Amino acid sequence: MVVELPTDGIPQDGSQRRVLSYGRFAAGPALSNRVQDTCVSSHYRFITEIVSAGSSVSAQGVDMHRLATLLAYALLTISAGEDPRPPLGDPGFQPSPQRPVGWLGDFTGRYPGAADFPLEWDTTTGQNILWKAQLPAGGHSSPIVVGKRVFLTCERGQTVALDADTGAILWQRSEGSLRSGKSGIYHDATGYSMGTVCSDGAAVYVTHYNGVVASYSLDGTPRWRKDVAPLGWSGASPVLVDGKFVVLQGTGKDPNAKIQLHGPYDLVAYACADGTEVWKSTSVVRMSGWHYNGLVPMRIAGRAYLVNYLGQFFDLRDGWLVAQLFQEGTTSNPLAWVPAVQGDTVVFALEQYRSADRWRLGLKDLASVALPEALGLEESRRRDWSIMLNNGKVPRGAWYSFHALHDTVVLAVQVADDGKGGLRFTVAHRPSTFFSHACDVATLNLADGLVVHRGDGNHTKPGLAVFDLISGVFLTPGGSDGMEVVPDHPVPDPLFSGSGMLYAHPVIADGYLSVSDWNGRTHVYQLRPEFREVAVNLTRHAQKPPAGNPISGPAGGLESSEYYYGNRIFFRHWDALYCIGDPQATEHAAAFAVARGHAQAGRTAEARHAYAALLAAKPLHVRLRSVRELAGLGSAAAEELCQALRHADAHTRALVIALLATLPGADVTDRLVAALSDADATARRAVVETLGRRHDRRAAPSLAGALRDADAEVRLAAITALGGSGDAAGVRILLDLWPKLDASARAAGSKALAAIQDPEVDQILARLPEDAETRSAALLALGARRATAHADVVVRELAHPTASVRSAAATALGALAGMEVVAHMADRILQATDDDERTCLERSLIAIQSRFPSDARYATTLLARLDRAQGAGRATLLRALGPAGGAATLAAVKSALHQDDPLVVRGGLAALTQWPDATAETLLKSFKTEDTAAATLLACGLRRMAELPPGRPAPEKAALYAAAVATRQDLPVTIAAVEAFADHRAIVVLKPLLADKVLAPTVVEAMQSCAPLAARSDATKTVEALEAAAFEVVDGKLRSELGKTISTLRKTYNLTTKSTPCL
């Protein structure tokens, strides 16, 4: 659901405007025109045919969920319209004032016109390297191509032009001197010339961070130069839009400073014609720390804006700051230094501080709508409102904060003109979480609904996450289904984690994503129809960096992004520029032209033969394109595609499988079934995987037969495929084979049994095989399938003589049963002698209670059996009673806490750790114990009481946290909870722990983390608490760290400077 947020206050009728949408993402050129010849798979041809025919589609053999997703994707893409001019990346593209080029091509990192470029290269062997040019000096700026020239910058302050066909240097110009002749500070990691050159087709425009902004004609003739305040350590590239060259530069407020390393900065626009300053926004870009941020242009209602990672929107006409969505330095510190823009949609990534339990969304006048309700947030994850005053040019904004599941949150926002000279913002996608790895330099890319988030790994693990805004899943290599984003569900680990830091921006061209790391590797991923890594390319540069200018990584890391031009890639590595291309591009292009000619003329047999010949080609990009275009012929190409399943290359097979899985037609299924007799086990496995993805019930008998295949991998693939077949044909065979299956096969079998959409499966499973292991699997499958009609069958298994079967039955009942089985399960707890069985019964009872929280029968039934229970059984019943709460249960728990049996005491405390309200507070605060296990549970219970109810006054919370600290158990968790408390009392609570030398570093870090938030409510008391804590710190370094925090807060809140002797 999309919630439209009005920016002009609360509507007169008090209503909230809502629209239902998958989201709009402009894409060009329209996919419908590229289906037949270049890059788009049969997915989109199939959808185009459906849309054109206007006919209904039978669900037979078609995954309707996938169809709906693809239909939405096709419609939103086709609706974007077609620009008749060659797109960026096309060899016919020519930069112009209306379509300039610069960083990431057009500042987005997407090259829709590029095609037929190599996916594999190796600088050590020369594979697909057309030429290599030695540059005058090193640098990290990315190249751009204008006609037959390549432009880039080199250290220090040099601009270089090369011949795009040969790599010969055509000219170079140096702007190395600083304003006023100062030498400045040269930073080894970024240097002066990290900004990428911009061009409007008639000239080039450069900025060097030593204080130079200049323009040259394409032949190198100087046009104009400006000496400006140096920017310093930065990776921000300039932007060229509507005849204005816009740069970040230092403020120059300190005439004695050689260079400015930290913000705020000025945003300045120069006229491309003569370098005249058009406008300057002074000190508005308030960025601190790392400065690899970038400004991205976007056009709303014909008007150009520049947007940065803070959601600051600058009107290009006069530099006016129209809006700001986020505020740096809060709990929502923006994480991605470059937002992703496509059409009217901009995507941001926000970082949740490690200690915070919320992040803040700051749309203007957000208080006028009920955003938490609109986003479906649970009551427990809603937090208080607060009002902040942004930059003086921005009206007061309402900021809403709520719990984030992980450290990084992605948010898509649609931008529209509000008709009053401002902007209207719409939450275009429910906030979703990425992997929990914060980083210093992160960027985003967005293409056709896929959001790519790249983290640098400078201080944490590097990684890449890909999220599909349309289907709502994370994409993982080798599977298009990815992982659904649901509350408390773990998200995938970053891709290629551990491959080295990532500074190069991810680039998308022809349906492929590439990103390079500091270990000299460029990873290439296929985005559609299945997300998959297809190549890892090696770049090793023998030239060592010059003395005094070291760069990290083996022989220098990759920081520049590629520029795609037709079928070539221009790729920079420090002081070398490579041109990557297919040496046989002419021959391959001619072969494709012949195949396409046959297809367009209706000579399908000849086209199939021509494409089959191309499948034998050595270059990977040729094979994959031939597969895509062959699939574009439809079911007529089924025979050749089935034969391609025998291909030796795994990437080629994977693409064939993905395309055959969605190719319509019963004859395609028949061809695949016939191919199951192939003597090659690899081919049979590919056929089985394809049949499973087609979700065609007619293939179920053949898949069932594959369960008995001689090859183990084929059998495993058949088990997995059964889940998608939608037919019960193979269930009996699978159960017969169950005792012989290994762990991985059983895991696949469990998923398959739960996934098959055929009611007959429930009946087969309910017959319960005799073998204990198979019987347990059948019971668990009944639970996973929510087979409520067979609950009585499962209940009877609670008395089975085998413990594993009883445990499986208990687990299943937790998923499918209701209050009618609670008595049976409670009785079984009294009889159980196995700890695993009791644990399963306890978890299932709690699951049932969560589904019927208001049913008093639950607590009554368990309490009635409590007096008859002893030891472990009594403890289990107490733990199961905890979530139900109530006065009778509290009395039973109080009695248990006075028992001599430590198991019963722990059971009572465990019940209080799950208590639904604050009624157990007094009991917990008065309880004393010397038992370590009991004390740990006590600390957990006290922390829970501190959070209940949500609006509990701060002094009461502090007292409960102090009691939890006093237990001296579970301290890491308690410290984290107190840290998130974010009140000056949190520092007082943590102070006693400073005496512990082991814990002191963690405690100081927690204090530093919560202090900025605590200071917002009472800065004076927060500073006083920190000063008192500093006296307790023994370690001098830690004491110094606290002193820095105190000084920062005093300066921020203009508090009177006070001498603290211990500091």
N, C-alpha and C positions, 0 to 999 in steps of 0.2 A: 504494500500500500504506500502511496505517496502522499505526504501531508504538505499542503501548500501553506506557507507561513506568511501572512500579511505583514507588511512593514509599516503600515499607517495606523497602527493601534488596533484595538479590539473592534471587530465588526459591530455595527449598530444593533444587529439582531442577535449578537452573541454567538453566532454560528461559527463553525470551523469548516473551512473549505477542504474537501478531500476529493482526490481523483484516483482511480485505479489504473495502474500502468506498470509495465515492466521497466519503464525508464526509457528516455530518448537518448540515443547516441548517434550523432551525425557521423556518417562514414562515407568516404569517397575513395575511388569511384564506386558507384553502386555495384554490388556483387552480381546483380542479374546480367550485366553486360560482360562479365568475366567468366561466367559459368562454362561457356563452350570452349574457350581457348586457353586460359592461362592457369589460374591458381586455385580455383574453387572446386571442391570435391562434389560428388554426386549428392551429398546432403542437400545442397542448395539448389541443384538442378531439380531434384525431386520436389522440393518445396515450391520452386518456381512453377513447375508443371501443375502442381495442385492448385496454386493460386490462379494461374492462367485459366485452367479448366473450370474452375469454380465448382468442382464436383466434390461429393463427399468421399471420404476415404474409409475403407473397412478397417477395423482393428485387427483383422486376421493378418498375422505376420508382421505387424507394425507396432513398435513401442510407442503408444500414444503419448506418454509423458515426454519422451524424447522428441516426438513429432511436434508437440506443443511448444517445446523450447526452441526447436529449430524454426518453427513458423514465426514465433515472436522475433527471433534473430533476423530472419529474412525480411520480415515486414519493416522492422525498425531500420534496417540497412537500405532497403529499396526506397523507403520513404524519404531518405536523405537527399535524393536527387542526384543528377549526374552533371559534373562540370566538364564541358567539352574540351577544355585545355588539358594537355598532358600533365599528369600528376607528378608530384615530387618523386624522384627516383627513376622516372621514365627518361630515356636518353633524349627525348624531344623537349624535356622540361627546360625552360629558360627563366632564370630569376628576373623579377621585375619589381618596380616599386609596390605593386599590388601583391606580389608573391615573392617576398625576399627570402634569402636563406641565411642561416647562421648556425648557432649551436643546435645539434640534433636535427639538422636539415631545416625544418620550418619550426624549430623550437618544441617539437612534440616527440621526436624520436621515432616517427613512423614514415615509412617510404612506400606508399601504396603503388607506385609505378614500377618499382624494381622487380625483376624476374630473371630466372635462369642463371643466377649467380651460384658459384660453388658453395656447398655447405661444409666442405672439408678443405683444409690447407695446412701446410707445415713449413715454417720458415727455415727449419734446419735441413730439410730435404729438397726444398724448392717446389713442393707439390702445389700446383695452382697459383704460384707466384709469378705474375707477368713481369713485374719489375720491382726493384728496390732502389730507393733514392736515399743517399746519405745527406742529412740536413746540416745546415751550418752550426746548429746547436740543439741541445735537447729542449724538451718542453712537454706539456700535457694538453695543450689545446687540440681540438679536433679539427680535421680538415673539412673544407667545403669545396664544391666543384661548381665552376661557372664556365659553361661552354667547354673549351679545351684546356682550361687552366684549373689547377688545384691551389688553394690558398690556405696558409696556416701561419701561426706565430711561433717564434723560437725565443729562447732566453739569450741575452736579456734585452727585451724590447725590440726584437726583430720581426719583420713581416716578410714572408717568402712566397713566391709564386713558382709553380712547377708545371711542366707540360704533362697533361693528363695521360697522354699516350706513351710517353717515354720515361717520365720521371726527371727529365733534365730541368735544372733550375733556370728559370727565365729571368727573374730579378729578385733582389732582396733589399730591404730598406731597414735602417736601424734607428730606433727611437730610444736609445739606452739611457740618455741623461735625465736626471730628475729635475723638477722645477727648482729654480734657484741654485742649480748645480749641486744639490745634496746627493750623496751616494745612497742614502736610505738603508733600510734593512732588507736583506735578501733572504727569503725563507726557502730552505732547502726543498720542502715538500711541494710548494706551489710556485715559487718564483714570481716574476713580474708578468709573465705572458701566458697565463692559463686561459684567458678569455678567448673564445673562438671568433674568427673573422666573420663579419656580416657583409652581404652584398645585395644590391638591388638590380644587378645585371649590367649596370653602367659603371660602377665603382665599387671599391671595397672600403670597409670601415673597421677600424681596430681600436682597442683600448689596451693600454699596458698599465699595470697597477703601480708603476713607479710615477704615475702622474701625467700620462700622455694619452690624448684622444686624437686620432688622425684619420685622414681619408686619402686614398690613392686611386688613380684611374686603373683600369685593368692592365695597362702596360707598365704600371709602376710610377707614373708621374705624380708627384705630390699635389694634392688638391687643397688641403688645409690641415692645420694642426692646432691643438689647444693644450696648453699646460694647465693642469688642474691639481687639486689636492690629491696626493697619493692615497690609494685605497689600502694597500698592504696585503696581508695574508688573506687571500680570497680565491675562490674558484668560480665566482659569479661571472657569467658571460653576458655581454651586452645584447640588446634586442633592437631590431630594425623593423619599424612599423609605420606605415603611412607617411613616409618621408622624414621620419624622426629617428635619430640614433640615440637610444636611451641607455645610459650607463649608471652604475653605482660608483660613487666616488667619495673620498673622505670629505669631512666637513671643513678641514683646514682651520679649525678654531684655535688650535694650539700652534702658533707660528714656529715654535722651537722643536716640534715633533718631526722627526725624519719621515715617519710613516705611521699610518693609523691602522692598528691591528684589530680594534673592536669598534662596534657600532656605538651610537647611531650613525647612519650614513645619509648622504644626500642622494636623491634620485634626480638625474639631470637629463634633459632632452636637448639634442643639438640638431639643427637643420642639416639635412643631408647635402643640400646645395652648397652651403658655404661655411658650415660649422657654427653658425650663430646660435647662441643659447636661446632656446624657445621658452623653456620654463625650468624651474627648479623647485622640487619639494624638499625643504630643508629638514634634516634630522627626523624624517618620518619613518625610514626603514630601520627599525630598532632591532638589529640582529646582534647577537653576542656569541662568543665561543667560536665555533667552526663556521666558516663562511663559504660553503660550497653551494649556497642557495642560488636559485635562478628565478628570473621573472619570465612568465609565460604569457604571450598575448592571447586574448580571446575576444570575439566580436559578438556583442549583444545588441540586437535590433539595429544593426548597421554601425554601431559605435564601438570603437576599439578600447579595450581595457588591458591593463597588465595586472596579473595576479601572482602573488608569491605564496610561500608555504604557510604564512600566517593568515591567509585569506584576506590580505589587504588588496583591495581593488582600486587601481589608479586610473582615472580618466585620462586617456592619452592626449586629449585636446589641451589640457592645462595642468596635468599632473595632480589634480585634486584627489585626495584620498576619500573615495566615495563610501567605502565600507570596510570593516575589519571583522572577521568571524572568530578569530582565536587570539589568545594573548599568550605571548611567550613567557616562560618562567613560572607558569601556574602548574597545577596538576595535569594539565592537558598539553604540556609542552609539545608543539608540533614536531613530528618525527621526520617526515620526508621533506628534505630541503627543496624539492621541486615538486609542485603538484602536477597532476595529470589532467590535461584538458582535451576534450573532444566535443566539438560542436558547442552546445550550451551547458555541458556537464563538466564539472571540475571535481576531482577526487583528491581528498587530503588523507594523510595518515597522522594520527595523534599518538603520542607516547604517554602512557600512564606511568607516573613516578613509581618506583619500586614499593614505596611505603603507602602510597595513596590507594584508597578504595573507590576512587571516582575519577572521572575526567569531565571536562567542562566544554559545553557546546555553546557558542556565543552569538547566535543569530540575533539581529536587531529586533527589539520588541517581542522576543520569544515568549514573554510572559502572557501574551495574548492568546496563546494556544496551549492546549494540554498535551505537550510533547510526550511526556512519559506514557500517558494512556495511548496516544497515537502509535507509539513505537512498541506497545505491548509489554512494557517493562513491569516486572513484578513489584509488588508493594515493598518488598524487602530491599529492592535495589534503587528505590527513589531516595533522593536526598533534598536538602533544603535549597531554596533559591537564594541567590545573592546578586546584588547589582554592582556593576563596575563601570567606571568611567574610562572609556578608551581615549584615543587621541582626540585632541580638541575639535578636529573636523568631523568626528564621528559622533552621532547622537548616543545618549546613554543606551546601553544594551542590557538585556536580561540574559543571564547565564544559567543554564541548568546543568547540574552535575549528577551523575549516576554511576553505579558500579560497573566496572569493565572487567570482563572475564580474563583478559590477558593484557600484556603490556602494550600492544599495538592495535589501534582501532582504525579501520578504514571507513570513510564517510564520503558518499557521493552527494553532491549538491548541484541542483539545476539553478541556473541564473537567468533572470528575465528582467526586462525593463519594467519599472513600476508605473511608467507614464507620468512621473512627476520629477524626472531628472535623476532618479536614483535607481536602485536595483532591488528586485524581489528574489528571495532565496527559497528554494524548495528542497526539502530532504528527499532526494531521489532514490535513496536506498537505505534500508534499515542498517544502522551501524553494525559492522561485523568485525570480528577480531582476527588478526593475523598472529603469526607465531610470537612467542614471548621472548624476543631477543631485541633489546634496545641497541641502538647504534648511533654513531656520530654523524655519518653521512649516508642518508637514505634517500632514494628517489622513487618515483612512481612512473609507470607508463600505462596507457589506457588505449585499447584497440577493440572495437566492436564488443564492448561489454566485458573484456578481460582486463583486470587490474593486475599489474605486475609491480610488486614491492621488493625493492632491493636494499639490503642492509650491508654496511661496509665491513663490519667485523673488526673495527679498529680496537674496540675494547671488549667486544663479545664475539660470539661466533658469527661468521658471515652467513648470508643466506638469501634465498630468493623465494618469494611466495607468490602464487598466481591464484587469483580469485575470480570466479565467474559471476558477474553481477546479475546475469539473466537466470541461470539455473540455481544460483545460491550455493555453490559448492566450491571448496578448495580443489584445485587440480593437482594431482600427483602424477609423476612420470609413469607412463605405461597404462594408464586407465582414464577414460574420459569421464567416468562417473564421479571421480574424486571423493571428497568427504563432505558430508552435509554439515552445515554450521548450525549446531544446536547448543543450548545452554549447557555449560560444564562438560562439553565434549572436547577431547583433546584435538588440537589442530596439527597438521603435519609439521614435521621438522623442516627447517629451511633446506632448500635444495642445494646440493653439492656443498654441504656444510664442511668446513675444514679445508677448502680449496684455496684459501688465501683471501686477503681482504678485497673488497669489491668497491672500486671507485668509478669505474666506467658506467655510464648510464645505460640501462637496457634499451636495445633498439629492436624494432619490429619491422620486417619487410617480407612481403610475399607469404604471409602466414607463418613466418619463422621468427623466433625471439633469440637474440644473442646477447650475452653479457660476458665480460672479461674480468679475470681476477688478477691479483698481484703475483701469482705464480706463473704467469705467462700463458694461461689457458683461456680459450674462448669457448664457452658452452653454447651450443645451438639447440634450440627446442622447437619442435613442431607444435603449433598451437591448436590447429584444427585438422581433421575432425577429432583427433585424440591427442592430448597433451603428452609429449614424449621427447626425451633427449635423443637427438639423432647424431650428434658429433661433438667431440671435444678436440679442439685444435690447439696446436702448440706454437707459441711464439717465443723463440729464444734469440736474444740479441747479443752478439758477442762484444759489441762496443760497451766498455764500462763508462759509467757517468764520470764527468770531469771532476777533478779534485775539488773538494769544497762544496760540491753539489750532489750529495748522495741521494739515491732514491731507493725505496724499500723493495724487497722481493728479489728473487734470483735474477741477477743481471738487469734489474729494473722491472717494476710492476707496470701493468697495463692500466692507464687511467683515461685514455682518450676513447671516444666512441666512434664507431665506423660511420662512413658516409657511403650510401648506396647510390650507384649511378648506372642504370640499365642492368647489365649483367656483370658489373664489376663492383668491387668493394675497395674503398680507400681506407687504409688502416695505419694508424700511427703508433710507433713504439719508441718513446723518448726521442732519440735523434735520427730515427729512420722512418721512412714512409714506404708502405707496401701497397702495391696494386694487385688485388686478388681477382683472378678471373679464370675462366675455362680456356685452356689453350686450343681446344677443339670446338670453341663456341660456334664458329661458322658452320662446321659440318653438322653439329647437333641441331642448330637452328633450321638448317635445310631439311633434315630428317623430320623434325616436328612439322615443318610447313607442308611436307608431303602428306603426313598422316592427317593433319587438320584439313587439308584439301580434299582428301578422300571422304572424311567425315561430313564436311559441309556439302559435298556433292551426293551424299547418300550412299556412297560405296562403303558400306559398313564392314564387309569382309576384308577389303583392302586396308581400311583404317586399322582394324584389329591386328592384321598381320604386321603393319608398319609399327604400331605401338609395341607389339610383342618383341619386335627386333630391338627397339630402343630399351626394352627391359634388360637386355643382355649387356648394355653399356656399362663401362666401369665407373664413371662419376656418379656419386650418390644422387646429386640433384637431378640428373637426367632420368635415373630410374624412378625416383619418386614422382617427378612430373609426368612421366609416361603412365604410371599407375593412376594418377588423378584423372588424366585425360581419357585413359582407357575406361575408367569407371563412368566418365561422362557420357559414354555411348549407351549406358543403361544395361538392361539384362542381356542384350545381344553380346556383351563382352564377358559374360559370366564364365565361359569356358577358359578364356585366356587368363582371367583373374584367378580362377581355381588352380590353373597350372602355376601361376605365380606364387601360390602358397608353398611351392617347393623351392622357392628361391633361397640361395645360400645366405643372403644378407638378412639379418634379423629386422632391420629397420624397414626394408622393402616388404617383408612379410607382414610386419605390424600394420603398415598402411593398407595393404591389401585386405587384411582382416577387418580393419575399421571401416573401410568402404564397402566391402561385401556385406557387412553386418547391417547396413542401412539401404542396400540396393533393393528396390522393390521387385516383386515378381515371384510367383511360385516356382517358376523354372529355375530360379537362382538357388532356391533351397534344394531342388531335385539334383542340380549339378553338384552341390556341396555334399549331399548324401552319397552320391555316386563316388565322389573323391575319397570317401572314407576307406575305400579298398586299396588306396595307394600303398605301395610297399614301403615308402619312406615314412618313418615314424614322425619326423619333424613336420611333414606335410599333413599327416593325420591329426597331429596335435593342433595345427593351425586351423584345420577344417572344423574340428570339434569346438575350438574357441569361437570361431565365426558363427557356427550354428547356435551356440549358446547366446551370443549377442543378438541374434536375429529375433529371438523370442517367438519363434514359430513352433506351435505345438505339433505340427506334422513331423518335425525333426526329432521329437522326443523318443520314439522307438529306436531310432538310430543312435541317439546319444546313450540310451540305456544299454545298447549292445556294446558301445565303446567302453563301458565300465569294465568289461572283461578283456579289453585289449591287452596284448602281450607286453606293451611298453608302459612302464609305470607313469611316465609323464603324460601320456595320452589318457590314462585312467584318471589321473588327478584333474586334467583339463575337463574330462567328461563329468566328473563330480561337480566341478564348479559350474559347468554349462547347464546342468540339470536345474539349477535354481532359476535360470532365465527361460526355461522351456515352457513353463506354465502347465505342465502335464505330469501326471502321477506315474507315468509308464515306468520310470526307472527307480521308483522308491523301493519297491520290493527287492530288486537286485542290489541296490545300495545297502539295504539293511542286511541282506544275506552276506554281503562282503565285509560288513563292518568289523567283525573280529580280526580280519586280516589287514585292516588299514593301519597305516602309521599315523602319527600325531597330526602331521600337516593335512593328510587326506581326511582325517576325522574332522578337523576344523573346517575344511572346505565343505564336507558333507553336512555338518551342522548348519552352516549358512544356507546351503541348498535346500535342506529340508524345511527351513523356516521361510524360504523365499518363494517356493513353488505355489502359484495361485490356482490351486485346484482343490475343491472341497474333499475329493476322494482321499487326499493325502491324510487328512485328519482321521478318517476311518481306518486306513492302513496302519497308521501309527498307534491308534488306540487298541489294536490287537496285541500289542506288546510282545516282541520276540522273547524267547526263553533265555537266550544268552544275556547275562547280567549287564555287560558293557553296552550291548545293543539296546537292551531294555532301557537303560539310563539315557541313552541318546534319544530314543523315541519319546521318553517323558519330557526331556528338556525341549525337544522340538515342539511338542504339544503346548508347552508353556510359551515358547517364543511365538507360536502361531495364534496365541490367545484362543485356544480351542475350548471355550467355556462349556460346550455341549458334552465334553468328555471329562469334566471335572471329577465326577464320581469315580471314574476309572483311575484317575491320578490319586485320589484320596485313599483308595484301597491299597495303593502301593506304599503308603506310609507304614504298613505292617509287613512289608516284604522282608524276608530273612537276611537279605544282603544290604549292608549299610550304605553302599554307594547308590543303590537303587532308591533307598529311602531318602537319601539326601537329594537326589535328582527330583523325586516326587515333591519334596518340600520346596525346592527352588521353583519348580513349575507352578505350584499352587500360588506362589507369590505373584505370578504374572497373570494368571487366568481366573482365580477364584475370588469369592467375596466373603461376607460375614458368615455364610453358612458353613465354612470349613474351619473357622477359628477354633471352635471347641475341639475338633479332631486334632488340630495341630498342637493346641495346648496340652492335650492329653498325651500326645506323642513326646512332648518335651519332658513330661514326668517319667516316661518310660525309657527315654534315650540314654544310651551309655557311651555314645560316640560324640566327641566334641564337634566334628565337622557337621554331623547331622543336626546337633543343637544350633549351631551357627546358621545353617541353612533355614531352619525353622524360624529362628529369630528374625532374620532378614526378610523372609517372606511375610511374617506377621506384620512387621513394620511397613512393608510395601502395601499390604491390604489396608492397614490403618490410614495410610496417606491417601488412599483413594476414597475412603469413607471416614473423614476426620470427625464428623459430627455424630457418628453412630455410637451411642453409649454402650451398646452390647459388647463392643470390643473390650473395654476396660472391665466391665462386669464379669465377662467370661474368664479373663485371665486372673482377676482378683479372687474369683471363687476357687481357683486351683492353687493359689499362692501358699495357703497354709499347709497344704499337703506336700508341697515341694521342699526339697532339701538340697543344700550344696549347689552344684553347678546348675541343676534344674531351676532352683529358686532364683539364682542370679540371672539366668536366661529370661525367665518370665519378667523380672524387674526391668531388664534392659528393654524388652519388648513393650513394656508399659510406659516407658519414658515419654515418647512422643504424644501419648494420649493425654497426659496431665490429669488435672482434676484433684479435688480435695481428698477423695478416698485413696487415690493412688499416692498422693503426697504423704498421707498418714502411713501407708504401707512402706514407702521408702524410708520415712523417718524411723520406723521400727527396725528396718533392715540395717540402718546405720549403727544401731546399738547391738547388733548380733556379734557373737564371738567368731563366727566363720568369716575369714577374710574374703572368701569368694562372694558371699552374700553382701558384705559391705561394699565391695567393688561394684557388684551388680547394681546396688542402690545408687552409688555415685554416677555410674555410667548412665543410668536412667535420667539423672539430673543434667547430664551434658546434652541431652536431647529434649529438655523440657520446653513446652511451647510458650510459656509466659514467665513473668518475673516472680511468681508466687513462691519459688524455691529459694529465693535470695537469702532469707533469714536462716534457713536450714543450712545452707552452704557456708555462710559467714561464721556460723557457730561451730561448725564441725572441725575437729582436730584429729590428726592422725600422724603416726610415725612410719606408716607403711608407704614405701616409695611409689608403688603402683597406685595406691589410693590417693596419694598426694597429687600425682599427675592428673588423675581424673578430677580431683577437686579444683585444680588450676583451670582445667578445661571448662568445668561448670561455672566457675566464677567469671571467666571470660564471656561465656554465653549470657549470663545474667547482665553483664555490663552492656550488652547490645539489646537487651529487652527491657522496656519497649524501645522502639527506634528513637523516640524523642526524650530519652532519659536525660535529666540534667547532668551537666559536666561534673559537678562535685561528686555525685553519686557514682558515676562511671569511674572516676579517678579512685574512689575508695575501693571499688570492686577490683580494679586492676591492681591496686596496691596489695590487696589480699592475695591475688593470684601470684604476684611477685614474691610475696612472703612465703609461699609454699616451697620456693626454690626448685621447683620441678617444671619441666616443659618450658624452660625459659626462652629458647629461641622463638617459639610460637608466641609466647606472651609478649616478648619485646616487640615483635612485629605488629601485634594487635595494639599495643600502647602507642607505638610509632604512628599508626594510622589514626589514632585518636585525635592527633593534631590540635592539642590544647596545651596551654602552658603548664597545666597540671601533669601532663604526660612526662615532662622533664623531671618534675618532682618525684613522680612515681618511679622513674628509672634510676634516679640518683643513687639509691643504696647499692645498686649492682656495680657501680664504678669501682668498688673495692676489689672486685674479682678481676685479676689481671687478664685472665683468659677472655672474659666477657666484655671487658672495658672497650676494646675497639668497636665491637658490635653496638654497644650502648651509645657510644659517642656518635657513631654514624646514624643511629636512630634519632638521637637528639637533633643532629644537624638537619636531618631530613624533615622532621615534623616542625622544626622551629619556624620556617617561613610561613607555613599555614597557620600556626598558632599565633604568630605575631599579627595576623590580620584582625584578630578579635581583640587582642590586648598585647601590644608590642612591649610595653613597659614591663609587665609581669613576665613575659617570655624572656626578655633579656635578664631580668633579675634571677629567674630560675636557672638560666644558663650560667650566670656568674657564680651562683651558689654551687652548681654542679662542678664548675671548673676547679673549685677548691678541693674536691674529692678525687681529682684525677692525678695519679702518681706519674704516669708517663708524660714526659715533657712534650713529645711530638703531638700526642693526643690533646694535651692542654692547649697547645698552639692552634690546633685545628678548631677547637671550641672558641678560642679567642678571635679567629678570623670570622666565624659565624656571628659572634657578638658585635664585632666592628661593622660587619655588613648590615646587620639589622639596625644598629644605631644610625648609620648613615642613611639607610633607606627611609626610616621613620623620623629623621631629624631629632633623635633623642640626644640629650646632653651627654657629651663624652665624659666618661667616668673611668678613672684609673682603677684597674683590677690588679692588685699586687701579685696574685698568683699567676697572672698571665705575662 
